[in-house]
Amino acid sequence: MALREALAHSPFPVPKSGQTYLLAIGKGAPAMMREALNQVQGPHQALAVCHHDNQETAGEARVLRGGHPVPDEAGLTAAKEVMAFVAQATAEDQVIVLVSGGASAILPAPVAGVTLEDKMVLHKALLGAGLDIVKMNLVRQQASEIKGGGLLCAAAPAPVTGYILSDVVNDDLRVVSSGPTVGPIGTRSQARDILQTAQIWDDLPASLKSTFEQPDLALETPDAKNHLIGSNRKSVLAMADAVPQGWSVEVDATPLEGDVSDAAAYVVRQMQQALPGSILLFGGETTVVLKGTGQGGRNQELAVRVAESLQSKERLGENGWVFLSGGTDGRDGPTDAAGGLVDEASFARMKAVGLDLPKHLANNDSYALLEAAGDLLLTEATGTNVADVQVAILPKH
């Protein structure tokens, strides 16, 4: 486990007096907390917060849950408890924060004047605008008491140490779960520019507009020691190590990000250039601009678009192909699927049941296409989150 390996090199500090406040937040919170409880020394208290799909226990720690990808009332309650939990710590204590992706939505802590309903409107708008996670979380930070170093301020004067499992490309720790133990990505004016450029400003509640229109303030956050313990790139390299002998393995050096249609075109080009007997591995996080009312997610749409482009197996030889795109957390968009697993016959299976693939894609209805073809990737919640992974297999025979 990533935390166990990290603690072998950077163990938990031991306070000279006082106690340790152990806090785990994000989709991997229960598993990270169980490992932490095996390692912590001396008196301690423990609290873990994850999403509703993860029903794991966390040892002796109390476990709270919140909504994802859209915040809910349970998450609002959990956020208040988190802030109260770390606020107990004194200068003689220490706060250990175990961060995994997903906490941006799981822990809504709206600033004064903004309601949970307002935050829900914001999150839904951001999810449908095709923004990358950096821009999304820059905006989220400016409307939150806990994000962008807000947790650090609540824990002061206690020293804070973070162990962070990254689910973002390039591993900017300010972006992972919106940087509760780090600091802000940008300013209110930058958030406003993002919202206006994405053409969602006019749809926001007045309370949020008022928040983003306030003058920029430099948030003075206390120093913290943050350790990156796992990432998408490390996971893709681990996948390469697990490939059986006899296969040619290619780990793509370019993170798969940006618009999902562009990403699909890139994957198809790489598959066309590969030799039979190759396994191509990708990692990253694409974006989708929601233009329809269908059901799906970025991984499902990526899989469908690859299947559409490679509908003729002759384009890759006679041996066929298989392509998987999945979220490592086991959830892709607001669905029960992690993504899609398609092959050279997927397009034909979709057509055989009378589905119009271009029409469904235009409606962002990739779930229905994959379900009809028997190509949904269903894993349940995995208890971790290191963004998305993709695998393309071109058999020898």
Legacy VTK file of the C-alpha trace (Angstrom):
# vtk DataFile Version 3.0
C-alpha trace
ASCII
DATASET POLYDATA
POINTS 397 float
0.000 0.000 0.000
1.181 3.497 -0.871
0.881 4.857 2.668
2.758 1.920 4.191
5.631 2.383 1.748
5.701 6.133 2.368
5.784 5.712 6.127
8.799 3.436 5.808
10.692 6.511 4.545
8.750 9.373 6.155
7.119 8.031 9.338
4.545 9.920 11.338
6.174 12.472 13.621
5.685 11.873 17.334
4.635 14.917 19.372
6.752 15.623 22.443
3.550 16.197 24.365
-0.115 16.275 23.538
-1.780 13.902 21.085
-2.188 13.137 17.398
-5.348 13.999 15.488
-5.620 11.573 12.569
-7.886 12.737 9.752
-8.454 10.864 6.468
-10.519 12.471 3.700
-11.392 11.359 0.182
-12.394 8.193 -1.623
-9.514 6.199 -0.141
-10.023 7.430 3.426
-10.977 4.133 5.152
-8.038 2.138 3.778
-5.576 4.943 4.469
-6.897 5.316 8.001
-6.608 1.588 8.755
-2.938 1.693 7.781
-2.377 4.888 9.748
-3.822 3.359 12.903
-1.285 0.539 12.600
1.527 3.086 12.518
0.568 5.913 14.860
2.232 6.126 18.261
0.916 7.610 21.485
-2.497 9.064 22.331
-4.632 9.855 19.293
-8.105 10.541 17.926
-9.217 9.450 14.456
-11.846 10.559 11.939
-12.343 9.406 8.337
-14.634 10.886 5.673
-15.327 9.199 2.328
-18.151 9.011 -0.234
-21.355 7.007 0.173
-20.246 4.298 -2.281
-17.351 3.313 -0.004
-18.855 1.387 2.906
-15.529 0.140 4.302
-14.730 0.431 7.979
-11.684 2.302 9.256
-10.597 0.452 12.364
-11.323 2.390 15.533
-11.894 5.625 13.589
-15.300 7.182 13.254
-16.391 7.208 9.590
-18.570 9.894 8.015
-19.701 10.036 4.394
-20.743 12.644 1.838
-22.022 12.919 -1.701
-19.921 12.607 -4.856
-19.702 14.005 -7.519
-22.367 16.449 -6.266
-22.240 17.594 -2.597
-25.079 16.734 -0.225
-26.350 17.483 3.269
-24.392 14.589 4.793
-21.187 16.004 3.353
-21.985 19.440 4.747
-22.397 17.916 8.207
-19.154 15.979 7.778
-17.273 19.134 6.735
-18.409 20.929 9.885
-17.229 17.979 11.993
-13.874 17.925 10.221
-13.262 21.598 10.942
-14.301 21.152 14.574
-12.112 18.042 14.862
-8.880 19.784 13.798
-9.764 22.967 15.696
-9.378 21.021 18.966
-5.644 20.611 18.377
-3.236 22.842 20.264
0.395 23.758 19.690
1.372 20.712 21.782
-0.609 18.376 19.512
-0.210 17.471 15.862
-2.624 16.909 12.990
-1.990 14.157 10.430
-4.131 14.469 7.288
-4.437 11.581 4.833
-5.753 12.963 1.542
-7.124 11.105 -1.474
-9.094 12.415 -4.425
-12.790 13.204 -4.193
-12.852 15.329 -1.059
-13.632 18.477 -3.073
-17.212 17.277 -3.490
-17.429 15.076 -0.400
-16.676 17.949 2.002
-18.609 21.087 1.023
-17.906 23.950 3.426
-19.465 27.009 1.801
-18.219 30.451 2.736
-20.532 32.841 4.543
-23.594 33.761 2.527
-23.420 30.682 0.298
-25.755 27.734 0.888
-25.335 24.034 0.171
-27.883 24.382 -2.620
-25.742 27.125 -4.149
-22.688 24.859 -3.987
-24.643 22.039 -5.657
-25.520 24.365 -8.537
-21.855 25.330 -8.866
-20.616 21.744 -8.842
-23.123 20.610 -11.460
-22.217 23.539 -13.685
-18.488 22.850 -13.359
-18.938 19.145 -14.098
-20.765 19.882 -17.332
-18.510 22.658 -18.620
-15.602 20.502 -19.826
-13.126 22.189 -17.467
-9.978 20.412 -16.343
-9.581 19.614 -12.661
-7.175 22.511 -12.049
-9.703 25.113 -13.167
-12.564 23.333 -11.413
-10.746 23.225 -8.097
-9.476 26.801 -8.385
-13.118 27.860 -8.530
-14.185 25.493 -5.751
-11.478 26.814 -3.423
-12.772 30.365 -3.631
-16.207 29.333 -2.338
-15.001 27.034 0.468
-13.817 27.363 4.060
-11.905 24.072 3.984
-10.215 24.032 0.567
-7.104 25.895 -0.524
-5.431 25.701 2.882
-8.578 26.372 4.891
-8.037 23.195 6.897
-4.545 24.397 7.810
-5.952 27.607 9.196
-8.550 25.723 11.236
-5.859 23.445 12.712
-3.488 26.281 13.700
-1.426 26.489 15.820
-1.003 22.705 15.663
1.615 21.456 13.171
0.087 19.655 10.180
1.561 16.817 8.122
-0.173 15.603 4.977
0.186 12.289 3.126
-1.405 12.717 -0.279
-2.592 10.206 -2.869
-2.802 12.219 -6.089
-5.609 11.818 -8.614
-4.526 14.739 -10.813
-2.186 14.919 -13.779
1.234 16.395 -12.881
0.492 15.954 -9.142
-0.007 19.591 -8.152
-0.828 19.128 -4.449
-2.866 22.357 -4.430
-5.291 20.619 -6.767
-5.711 17.205 -5.086
-9.017 17.432 -3.203
-8.639 21.216 -3.665
-5.539 21.451 -1.457
-6.893 21.482 2.119
-3.353 21.142 3.545
-1.553 23.169 0.904
-2.915 26.480 -0.342
-4.989 28.135 -3.054
-4.360 27.638 -6.754
-5.510 31.137 -7.681
-7.706 34.084 -6.788
-11.346 35.122 -6.859
-10.816 37.166 -10.004
-9.268 34.173 -11.740
-12.206 32.032 -10.656
-14.581 34.634 -12.067
-12.701 34.661 -15.383
-12.929 30.871 -15.602
-16.668 30.891 -14.955
-17.291 33.629 -17.487
-15.121 32.012 -20.164
-16.928 28.701 -19.617
-20.219 30.576 -20.071
-21.698 29.403 -16.774
-21.412 32.695 -14.854
-24.906 33.868 -15.754
-26.428 30.638 -14.380
-24.896 30.993 -10.906
-26.860 32.083 -7.816
-26.404 35.703 -6.740
-24.598 34.599 -3.551
-21.826 32.947 -5.564
-21.478 35.866 -7.935
-21.116 38.159 -4.912
-18.414 35.877 -3.474
-16.368 35.821 -6.675
-16.758 39.595 -7.140
-15.155 40.410 -3.792
-11.577 41.779 -3.864
-8.749 39.275 -4.025
-7.178 38.490 -0.664
-3.843 36.821 -0.009
-4.598 33.849 2.242
-1.834 33.461 4.790
-1.690 29.727 5.377
0.550 28.116 7.999
3.362 25.907 6.772
2.705 22.179 6.525
4.779 19.157 5.586
3.130 17.377 2.666
4.243 14.046 1.198
3.140 12.736 -2.208
2.654 8.992 -1.662
0.972 7.805 -4.854
-0.112 9.017 -8.273
-1.614 8.094 -11.603
1.826 7.771 -13.176
3.048 5.390 -10.476
-0.062 3.274 -11.008
0.447 3.062 -14.772
4.066 1.991 -14.268
2.880 -0.658 -11.794
0.478 -1.915 -14.474
3.430 -2.251 -16.858
5.303 -4.359 -14.301
2.311 -6.711 -14.116
2.174 -7.465 -17.870
3.046 -11.137 -18.596
6.210 -11.982 -20.501
5.854 -12.293 -24.240
4.057 -8.991 -24.729
5.522 -5.725 -25.955
4.583 -3.058 -23.414
4.399 0.634 -24.263
3.708 3.178 -21.523
2.563 6.382 -23.150
4.554 9.330 -21.826
1.802 11.844 -22.592
-0.949 12.156 -19.956
-4.323 11.514 -21.545
-6.226 14.727 -20.875
-8.269 17.404 -22.598
-11.462 16.906 -24.590
-12.526 13.276 -24.758
-12.906 13.275 -28.550
-9.332 14.512 -28.993
-8.106 11.908 -26.504
-9.915 9.142 -28.409
-8.293 10.244 -31.669
-4.883 10.143 -29.982
-5.466 6.624 -28.607
-6.601 5.391 -32.013
-3.448 6.766 -33.673
-1.261 5.016 -31.111
-3.136 1.734 -31.632
-2.809 1.998 -35.410
0.944 2.443 -35.095
1.448 -0.454 -32.673
2.461 -3.946 -33.698
0.459 -7.125 -32.966
1.359 -8.474 -29.544
1.449 -4.979 -28.029
-0.128 -3.657 -24.849
-0.439 0.127 -24.693
-0.910 1.793 -21.315
-2.208 5.308 -20.739
-3.163 7.398 -17.729
-4.717 10.777 -17.066
-8.112 12.444 -16.938
-10.117 13.685 -19.909
-12.980 16.175 -19.944
-16.476 16.153 -21.454
-18.607 19.133 -22.350
-22.176 18.092 -21.543
-24.446 18.992 -24.447
-27.164 16.379 -23.936
-29.235 14.758 -21.241
-27.887 11.202 -21.464
-26.092 9.124 -18.877
-22.378 8.372 -18.890
-18.927 9.612 -17.959
-15.606 10.538 -19.514
-14.256 6.974 -19.519
-17.421 5.523 -21.013
-17.469 8.141 -23.743
-13.789 7.601 -24.471
-14.347 3.862 -24.878
-17.317 4.408 -27.204
-15.429 6.912 -29.340
-12.512 4.513 -29.730
-14.950 1.755 -30.749
-16.577 4.080 -33.259
-13.236 5.027 -34.830
-12.018 1.421 -35.002
-15.291 -0.117 -36.161
-13.502 -1.959 -38.982
-11.077 -4.522 -37.573
-9.152 -4.556 -40.836
-7.751 -1.176 -39.879
-5.719 -2.942 -37.172
-5.153 -6.264 -38.911
-6.997 -9.544 -38.512
-6.269 -10.248 -34.856
-8.733 -7.839 -33.287
-8.199 -5.448 -30.408
-9.471 -4.641 -26.910
-9.594 -1.235 -25.230
-10.401 -0.393 -21.610
-10.879 3.014 -20.056
-11.769 3.200 -16.377
-11.743 5.370 -13.297
-9.515 3.885 -10.610
-12.126 4.781 -7.993
-14.659 2.481 -9.664
-16.990 5.323 -10.584
-17.246 7.202 -13.878
-19.519 10.217 -13.744
-22.848 9.878 -11.916
-23.190 6.177 -12.829
-22.541 2.756 -11.310
-19.905 1.977 -13.962
-16.157 2.592 -13.792
-15.903 2.982 -17.559
-16.017 0.808 -20.662
-14.316 -2.287 -22.085
-14.751 -2.444 -25.869
-13.441 -4.573 -28.732
-13.603 -4.803 -32.514
-17.199 -6.101 -32.400
-18.605 -3.503 -29.971
-19.793 -1.139 -32.689
-21.651 -3.967 -34.434
-23.290 -5.051 -31.169
-24.548 -1.518 -30.565
-26.006 -1.304 -34.069
-27.539 -4.776 -33.805
-29.953 -3.622 -31.098
-30.967 -0.592 -33.135
-28.970 2.111 -31.351
-27.827 5.173 -33.285
-24.257 5.659 -32.048
-23.713 9.244 -33.288
-27.094 10.303 -31.881
-26.361 8.774 -28.475
-22.891 10.329 -28.362
-24.345 13.737 -29.193
-26.659 13.249 -26.226
-23.752 12.180 -23.954
-25.489 8.812 -23.591
-22.487 6.485 -23.636
-23.856 4.355 -20.784
-26.784 3.123 -22.914
-24.457 2.203 -25.784
-22.065 0.233 -23.591
-24.873 -1.428 -21.682
-26.462 -2.614 -24.940
-23.145 -4.027 -26.120
-22.396 -5.709 -22.760
-19.320 -3.512 -22.489
-19.811 -1.608 -19.245
-16.873 -1.861 -16.825
-18.491 -2.583 -13.448
-16.182 -2.839 -10.430
-17.986 -1.270 -7.443
-16.095 1.360 -5.417
-12.411 0.420 -5.198
-11.424 2.395 -2.098
-8.744 4.392 -3.905
-8.499 7.162 -6.488
-5.556 7.895 -8.787
-7.476 9.294 -11.783
-8.111 7.167 -14.897
-6.230 4.397 -16.659
-6.519 3.019 -20.180
-5.306 -0.258 -21.672
-5.213 -1.162 -25.379
-4.409 -4.763 -26.319
-3.472 -5.882 -29.845
-3.176 -9.694 -29.772
-0.604 -11.606 -31.815
-3.115 -14.194 -33.061
LINES 1 398
397 0 1 2 3 4 5 6 7 8 9 10 11 12 13 14 15 16 17 18 19 20 21 22 23 24 25 26 27 28 29 30 31 32 33 34 35 36 37 38 39 40 41 42 43 44 45 46 47 48 49 50 51 52 53 54 55 56 57 58 59 60 61 62 63 64 65 66 67 68 69 70 71 72 73 74 75 76 77 78 79 80 81 82 83 84 85 86 87 88 89 90 91 92 93 94 95 96 97 98 99 100 101 102 103 104 105 106 107 108 109 110 111 112 113 114 115 116 117 118 119 120 121 122 123 124 125 126 127 128 129 130 131 132 133 134 135 136 137 138 139 140 141 142 143 144 145 146 147 148 149 150 151 152 153 154 155 156 157 158 159 160 161 162 163 164 165 166 167 168 169 170 171 172 173 174 175 176 177 178 179 180 181 182 183 184 185 186 187 188 189 190 191 192 193 194 195 196 197 198 199 200 201 202 203 204 205 206 207 208 209 210 211 212 213 214 215 216 217 218 219 220 221 222 223 224 225 226 227 228 229 230 231 232 233 234 235 236 237 238 239 240 241 242 243 244 245 246 247 248 249 250 251 252 253 254 255 256 257 258 259 260 261 262 263 264 265 266 267 268 269 270 271 272 273 274 275 276 277 278 279 280 281 282 283 284 285 286 287 288 289 290 291 292 293 294 295 296 297 298 299 300 301 302 303 304 305 306 307 308 309 310 311 312 313 314 315 316 317 318 319 320 321 322 323 324 325 326 327 328 329 330 331 332 333 334 335 336 337 338 339 340 341 342 343 344 345 346 347 348 349 350 351 352 353 354 355 356 357 358 359 360 361 362 363 364 365 366 367 368 369 370 371 372 373 374 375 376 377 378 379 380 381 382 383 384 385 386 387 388 389 390 391 392 393 394 395 396
